[in-house]
Amino acid sequence: MPCLKDVNGKVTLTALSVLCDILPCVGPHMANVVSLTVSTVAANLASSSREIHDAASQAINQLVQLVGAFLSHAYRLAPKK
């Protein structure tokens, strides 16, 4: 995930865009790295570049939906008391 925190804004913007594009495909397999991904992407919310901030916000929204799906799935699988 180094590209998500690159000092070159164009690299970071491209990495955030690619992340948003691939999340629907790889999302179900990200359970072990979602917290690392969220913290790395969240750092871009402080960017002075509006484009990077907006791309990071979109990625965070997708990641939140992904976490919601993980929790919903885990809840359904949890033993009922």
C-alpha positions, 0 to 999 in steps of 0.5 A: 500500500505504499502508493496510497501514501506516496508524496507524488499526488498523481501517484496517490490519486491513481492508487485511490482510484484503482482501490475504488475500482478493485474493492468490489472484486477483492472486498470479500477477501480483505477481512485481514487487511481492512483495518490497515487499508482504512488507516492508510486511506484515512490519512489522505483525508487530510490532503490539501488536494481536493481531488485526493481528499474526494478520492479518499472519501469515496474509498472510505465509504466503500470500505465502510460498506465492506466492513458492514457486509463483514459484520452482517455476515459474521452476525448471521454465522454467530451461534444464537443464544 
